[in-house]
């Protein structure tokens, strides 16, 4: 497994105001991966902001992943792309990006989906939501039994997502989540850096 795909995985919140500051705080707190997610900006705005966030990640030694947008990932020279159910296929993304880029796949609560993603060449898979999430209130729910089954079978890193906070993350790490993806648990925390540090510390102890 890729040893860099382990630890706190910060997903940027919607809205560009304050987003760079939250990314910087998460990185100071020890985030190892940052995913740039933006559905509203123009292509030029997204490119400009993503370049800035990529620079923050490079300085911190963290990975920078682009959500959904294979072309933006390639233009930036980011570390990889994360694909959802309705995004470009893994095989197509691999053909466009080549072997040096990471490709992650959202698998929701479906182990068969994860098996297919790994067979298609995904470098990691993500399951969730494990807890209610204000970002996606209608998201399909996953549970620890799925995480345990995936950990026993799959030979790629596994990410858990969905409503994760410093208060509820520990069982996910214990069950085998190589990464915990967090949005509001950091972005909306009174002290985002402290929240990130508390989450990343779960890996220092494991």
Order of alpha helices (4+ residues) and beta strands (2+ residues): beta-alpha-beta-alpha-beta-alpha-beta-alpha-beta-alpha-beta-alpha-beta-alpha-beta-alpha-alpha
